[in-house]
Every structure is written in C-alpha cells, then in structure tokens.
Amino acid sequence: MDFTLEGVTVEAKRPDWEAKLSPGTVTVIRPDDYKGEQKDLPDLLKMVPGVHVREVNGKGQYTTVSVRGSTAAQVGVFVDGVLFNLGGDAAADISTIPVHNVERIEVYRGYIPARFGGTFMGGVINIVTKRPTKANVQASFGKSSFGGYKGSLQIDAPLGGGALMVGINRDQSEGDFKYKNFDNDRTYKERLQYYYKDLENTTNRINKQISYDVGFGMEEPSLGKVTSIDEMVTRCAPGGDIYEVFWKQNPDDYGGRDVMEHDWEFYYAKYADPNYKENLYKSDQYQLDKLESAERWRKANDYKNTDAIIKWQDDHWLAKATWKNIRRHLPHPIDNNYAPLWTVDQDWAVNMPYGKPNMYYFRNQELTAKELLLGRRDTVGNLEWGWSINYLKQDKDYYIDDWQNLEKVLEATNSLNTLSANSLWSKYDSRRLGAKIDGSYKAGDRHLIEFLVDASKEKMDIDGWRMHDFENSS
C-alpha cells in the first residue's frame, strides 16, 4: 500500500533538501491554529511532548522551560534566529515573549541545527515572527480570570518590494484572589504532618533549648526523646512534661516563651486544648483564627505587559525593531520555607509595607527591552546562507513600593542597617551586540554540511540601594 504524508516546513525560505537531510526531532506550533483561545507562549509549549513549563509564581510571572529533563539553563530560546537568553540571566524568561505576531514556534529536541550554535543540551526553541504578505488589519481582545485581559492590534501593508508589519500587544492582570489552603475539616494533627517531616531534627531543637535553659539555672528536666507526632502532641499540650518544663516552670523566660508560643510546631501542639486559646495574646488569637479558617488572599500578584514590533521583509532582506515594557509585583510568602502556613498571602501581611519582612510583599520588577535586527538570506546553487547583525538593550529594575518612605521609617526605628545592600532597589542594565553568518551546503543526495560563525559582546551594569556606601550592616 502507498501512503502520502504531508510535508513539514522547518523554516521558511530554506531549500527543501535542507529539511530532508537535516536530522533530528522538531515540533512546529502555529499560534494562528489556536485563534480565539487566548493562549500565550507557555500555554502553547505545554502541548509539546518532552517540554516542561514552570510558571514560578503563576500566570504572567517568571516562567522557564526545560526539554527532556534538562535544566532551564540548558535550553536555548531564539527569536528570528537571534538568541534570547542573556549571559547575565540564569535562564530565559519566556513569559516576556508575546505570540500575537508569531508565525510558528519550532521546538528542537536532541539534535540542534548548527545555525543555532551554543551548547544547549536540552534543546532549542525558535520563535519565528510573521512575514507580512498583503494589506491586512487584525485586532483581538479577550478577558480572563482575576481581573485580566489581553488585547492586540496588527497592521500589514505592502512597502517597496516587500511588506511592513506593525503590531502592539497588551496583557495585564490584577492577580488577586481568595482561596483556602486546605480543607477546614482537616484536624490540627494532620496539619502537623507538614512540620514534622524530620522528627529527629525537631527533637534535637527541643533538647537544645532545654540545655540552653539549664545553663541559666533552670532545673534539669528528665525528658526522653520524642518518637512520634502523637507523642509530641500529648507531651507539648497542657499537662504534658515538655509543656510543664517550658511553660509552668519558667513562664517569663524569653527562651521558654519563644519555644512555646512562637515556634510553629508548638502552636499546633498547644492547641490540642481548645480552651488554651483564651490565655493567648490578642495577636496570637487572631493568628489562630486564621489558622483554623484556612483562608488565604493572594495579593501583590499583578502584572502589565506591553510590547510593540515593526518588521519589514522581502524574499531576501529582513529588518526588525521591537520594544517591550513589563511591570509586575513579585509575590513572596512571609515564610522562608514556602510552607503552607496561615501567614502566607494574608491580607494583614500585604497591608503593612513598613515592616520587615512584610515589605517584601511589595517588591516590583520593571523590565524594558529594545532590540534591532538586520539580516539577509540567499540561495546560490547548492549553498543556502545568510548573515545578520543584532543589538539588544535590556534594563531590569527591582524596587520596593514607596521605598523612600520605607527608608525613613526604618531609619527612625534604628533598623535600617539590618538590611543588606540592594534591599530597597537595584538595577541590572544589559547591552549586547552580535553578528553571525550561517548556512548549509548540499553535498550530494545524502550529505549536508552546515556552518556557523557567531560572535557577540555583552555587558551588564549593576547598581543598587546603598551599594557603594553601605556601613555598619549586619
């Protein structure tokens, strides 16, 4: 039986024989096939086998991609054949790349064509912007959850021997929402599982605190090793031997009070007695109420992305200029362990900017990038080749909302020097100039010779709050 399979175009304006002779696995996604679905680049890449997308803080936030188990740093991301990754970044943030003006997305797994160069062990993602062919106007608008919307406008028009494309896109979201972190009917003992994954370390903390208090004249207790969570709950609850040692024997000692009131492990243990809540401070009662309700409110999770592109292209030449501006808060839980504590994402934490660590809820990132690209491609007999030059300027600013007033408040409370340099704001400004020549030569019916000469120079300037004059810091 005979079968006819449809052809697969790897890249436009390249000879058919190059695609046939170039080995490897490539998946091509065309965003226009998903019109009306309001999919962004991470959504489209999630459909590709072997590709894993990680949206670190949710939609619109820092997003990385890995291929076949690689790290994100081992994946090269290209836009129109130009490397998107910067040397000053750990990985490419694909949330900043729009797809409204994209013709196709190529995902190479394993073998990588020589024209991409580099040592990308995981693979390469090449994003090819649209080539305008005729006069056209296209606009779209869509709404999404959490106060979000997307809008785009694209205008195509013939110009000279080619065509011009002008596009502008906007994507933003408030990102606030309420949720419950666990079921209300889950008992405190089940919640305790989160904090007792390593019971031996917890026991060592108790014994260490006991030894500390004994050194200050406290009577030597005869406490055996805690061997289970149930035992921990019983012995730390009112009436238990650990409770008696830390609370009744020396209730005003800071060390004992700290262990019994302000360590999360003991919070759960103490509340084995529901009547004990009446003896807590008002602030602790409020915390317990929040713990029992399991209510959360995700805030400081908004973003506003704006980008524009101007592109002219004919059969040989390509000239492109892009601009983008991204402003977003960087969500940060109050607990360094990112654990499911009641304090994470609470309204009181994100409405108290003049305190530490609450101020980290108000961290912002503003990214502004400008790019220029000029290139040409030709085919001469069995040789297909091209050259390009590109320039990229990217400015990343990180800052705390209203940091000037925060600085005054911290200075008035003599706590300014507890902060590290760069805590309130920092800047990372990168500039990269690059050029390359690449191509392929058909050597007979079964062989292909690919070549690439690529060079670039990148520089990053760094500045930050009190970076140069910081004194007396802890």
N, C-alpha and C positions, 0 to 999 in steps of 0.2 A: 504494500500500500504506500502511496505517496502522500506526504504532508507538506504544506506550505506554511511557514511561520512568518509572522510579521517582523519587519526589520526594527532594530533598536538603534536610535541615534544617540551616540555617546556625547558628541559635542558638534554644534552646527558649524558649517563651513569647513569641515575637515573631510579628507577623502574617505570613501567607503572602505578602501583597502586598509586604512589605518585602524578602523574599528574592528575589522575582521582579524587582523594579525596581532592586535594588542590583547594579550591575555588578561585574566583577572575577572572578578565579580563586581558588577556595578548595578546599582538600582537607580532608576530615574523617576523622580516625582515631579509632576506638573501641577502647580497650585491652581491653575485655571480649571482643572478637573474637579476641584472642590469649591467652586464658587458658591457663595451663599452660606457656607458653613462657618465662616469667620475663623478659620484655622490659622494659627501662627506657625513659625518655623518649628518650635518644639513639638507642636501637635502633629505636624507632618512627618517629622523624623521618628516619632514614636511608632509609626506604622511600618518602619523598615526592619526586617529581621536582623538580629545581631546588634542593633543600636539601642543604647540605654540613655535616656534623657533624665537629668536630675535637676529639678527646679528647687533650689536650696530653701528658699523662703516663700514658695508659692508662685502663682502666676505673676509675670512681669518682673520678677526678681532675678537675681543672679542664677543663670542656667548653664549647665555644662552638658557635654555629650561624650560618651565613650562607645567604642566599637569592639565587639567580640571580647569583652572583658578587659580592655585596655584602660589606662587611666585617661582622664580628660586631656592631660598634657600631651598624650601620645596621639592625639587626633588633630590633623591639620584642617583648618577651615579656610576656604578660599572664596573670594567673591570676584567673579570675572577673571579667574586665574591669578588673582593677587592675594597673597597670604593675609588673612585677617588677624591671626594671632600676633600679639606683640611680645617682644622679648621680656618686657617688664611685667607680664601677666603670667600667672600660673597656668591658665587655660583660657580658651576663647569663651566669652560670654555671649551665647547665641541668642539671648533674649533681646539683644540690641539690634538684631538684623531683621528688617521687615521683609515680607514676602509679597506685598501687593504688586510690586513691579518686577517680579521674578518670573522668568520663563520656565525654568526647570531647576531641580536640585539633584545633583549627582552624588551618590554615596559609593565610594570605593572601599571594599573590604579585602584585606590581604594585599594583593599586588597593587602598586600605585604607579600610574604612568610617570615617566621621567619628567614631564613638563611641570610636575608639582614639586619635585625635588624634596629636600628635607629628609628627616629620619622619623617619619610618622609611623610607628609600629602598629598602631591600631587601625588606621585608615585615613581617608581624606574625604571631606565633604566640600564639593564645589558648587557654588550658587551662581547661576548664570542669569543676569538680568535680561529683560525683554529687549528684542530688537524691533523697533517700530517699522512697519511696512506700509501703512496707509493712514490717512487722516482719521482720527477717532477720538472720542471723548468718553471716558468711563468714570463713574463715581459709585461709591458704595458707602453704606452706613449700617452699623449694627450695634445693638445693646447687649450687655452681658450682666451677670450677677454682680452684686456688691458695688453698685454704682459705676459700672464700667461701660465704655463704648469705644467703638473703632470707626474711623472714617478715612476715606482715601479718594483722591482725585488724580486721574491720569489723562494727559492730553498728548496725542500723537499727531505729527504734521510732517509732510514731505518738505525737505530742505536740501537744496543742491542736488547731488547725485544720491543722497541717502535720505534718512528721515530722523526727525527730532522727537524725543520723548521727554516730557516734563511731568514729574509726579510728586505729590506731597501726601503724607500719611500722618495720622494722629491716633494714638492708642492710650487710653488712660483708665484708671480705676481708683475708687476710694479704698477698696480693700477691707473695710471694716465689717465685722460680722460677729454675732454671738454664737456660742456653741457650748456643749457640755463635754468635758474631757473624759468622763466615764459614767457608767450607769449609777443612778442615785441609790439603787438597792444593793450596790456592792458594799460589802462590810469593810470596816476600817482594817480588819485583819488582812483582807485581800489586797487592799491598797498598800499595806505594809510590805507586800512582796516586792514592790518597786525598789525599796530602800534596803532590803536585806538579801541582795543577791550574793553578797560575800559576808556571811555571818561572822567569820573569823575576824575580819578587819573591824567589824562593829564591836565585837567583844574586846579586841585589843584597845579600842578607843575608851571603852568603859574602864578597863583596868589601868590605862594610862592616866585617866582622870582621878581614879582612886589613889594611885601612887602620888599624884601631884598634891591632892588634898591632905594625904597623910603627912607629907613633908611640911605642911603648915600646922601641924598639931592635931589633925583630925584622928580620931580613934581608928586603929587598923581594923577594917572590916574583914569578915571571913566570907568572901563571895566566891563561889565556884564559877567555873566557866559556863557561859550560856550556850546551849547546844541546839536550840530550835527557836523558831519565831513564837510559837505558843508559849514557850518558857519565858522569852523576852517580854511578851505582853503581860504575863502574870507577875513577873518579878519587878517590872517597872511601874505597874499600876499601884495606886494607893493600897498600902498593906504589904506590898512585896518588899523583899530585903534590899534590893537596889534602890527602890523608892525611899525606904527608911534611911539609908545611908546618905543619899544625896539631898534629900528634902528635909526630913524632920531633924536630923542630927545637926545640920548646919544650914538653915534655910536662907540666911542672909549672905552666905558666901557667894561671891560672884561666879566662881567656878562651878559650884554645885547648881546654882540657879540657871546658869547658862546651859549646862547639860540637860537639866530637866525641863527648861522652858523653851529654849531657842534652837535646839537641835531637832531637825525634822523627825528623826527616828523616834525620839522620845515624845514628840507631840502625839503621834498615833498611840503609843503605848499608854500615855497618861489618860487618854480619852476612853480607855476601857471602862472608866467610871463616868457615866453621863453627868452626874451631879458635880463633878470636879470643875466643870465649866464655870460655875458660879464664882469660884475663887480666883479666876484668871483676871488679868488686867483687861480693860475695855478693848484695847487694841488686839489682844490675843483672842478675846471672844469674837471680835469681828473676823479675824482670820479663821477661826474655827467654823463660823457660819459659812464663810466662803468655801471652806474645805468640804463641808457637808453638802452644800448645794451643788458643787461641781460645776458652777457657772464660769464661763470664760468669755472674754470680749477681746477679739483680735483687733488691735489698733496699730497706728503708725505703719501701715502696710500698703500705702498708696503709691502710685507711680503715674508719670506723664511722659510719654514718648512721642517725639515729633521728629520726622525726617523728611528730606527732600532730595530729589535726584534730577539731574539734567544729563541726557545722553544723546549723542549723535553717532550714527553708524551707517556705513555703506558696505559694499562687498569686501572691502579691504581695511578701511580705517575705523577706529573706534576712539571716541573722546567722551569722557565722563567726569562729572563733578557731583559729589554728594555732601550733604550736611545733615547732622543729627544732633538732637539735644534730648537728654534723658534726665529726669529729676525723679528721685524716689527715696522714700524712707527705707531704712534697713531694719527690719524687725529684729528685736533682741530680747530673749527671755531674761528675766531677772535672776534666774538660777543658772550658774555656770555649767551645771551638768545637763542642761536642756531636759530636765526631768519633768514628769507630769505633776508638778506641784501646783497648788492653788494660786500661787503668786504669778504664774506665767500668764501674760496677756490680761492682767486685771486692770479695771478702769482706774483704780487709785494709783497704780504704778505709772500709768501713762499720763496722768494729770498732775504729776509732781515733778516738773522738769528740774527744779533747783535742788536736787539731792543726788547723792551717789549711792547705789548705781542707777537710780531711776533715769538719770539724764541720758543713758544710752538708748532709751526708747525713742529719743528724738534725733537720732543720727540720720544724716542725709547723704546721698551721693548725687552729684550733678556731673554728667558726662557730656562733653561737647566734642564732636569729631568732624573734621573736614578732610576730604580726600579728592585727589585729582589723578586721572589715569589717561594716558595716551598710548595707543598701540596700533600695529598694522600686521596683517597676515597675508601670505601669498602662497601659491602653489606653482612650482616650476617642474614640469615632468613628474618624476617620482619623489620630488622633495616638497614637503609642506613645512613652512617655517613662519616665524613671526617674532616681533620684538615689542617691548612695552617699557614705559617708564611710569613710575607712580610716586606720589607724595602723600603722606598721611600726617595729620596733626591731631592729637587727641589730648584733651585736658580732663583730668578727673579731680573733682573737688569733694572732699568729705568734711562735714561740719555738723555741729550740734545746733538745733534751733535756738535762736536768740542767745548765742554763746557769749556775746558781750556782757549781757546782764548776769548770765550764769557765772562768768568770771568774777564779777563784782561781789556776788553773793558768797562765792567760795572764799574770796579774799577776805571778806568781812568776818567769816567764821574761822579764819586761820586754817582752812583745809585745802587751800589752793595747791600747796606743794605736795599733797598726797597724790596728785595726778601726774602721769607720765607726760613727757613732751608729745605733742601731736594729738593730745586727747580731745581738744575742742575743735580743731580744724587741721586739715592737711591738704596738700596739693601734689599731684603727680602729672606733670606735663611731658608728653612724649612726642617726638618728631622722627619720622622715618622716610628716607629717600631710597628708592630701589629701582633696579632695571634688570631686564632679563632678555635672553634670546633662546628660543626653544624651537624644536621641530622634530620631524620624523622623515626617514628615507626608506622607501620600499626597495629592498634588495632581493629581487626575485619574487616568486609567488608565495614563499613560506617564511620569509625573514623580514624583520623590521628593525631598523636602527633608530633609536630615539636619542636626542641630545638636549642638554640644558646648560646654559651659562647664566648664573643668577648672582647678583650682588646687592647688598643693601647696607645702609648705615642707620642705626637707631640711637637716639639719645633721650634720656629722661632726666628732667629737673625735678627735684623734690624740695618742698618747703612745708613748714608746719608751725603750729602754735608753740611759741617759746622754744623752738627747736635749736636756736643759736644762743640763747641767753638763759637757759634753764639752770637754776641754782637751788640748792637745799632740797632736792627732790628725794623722796623715799624710794 
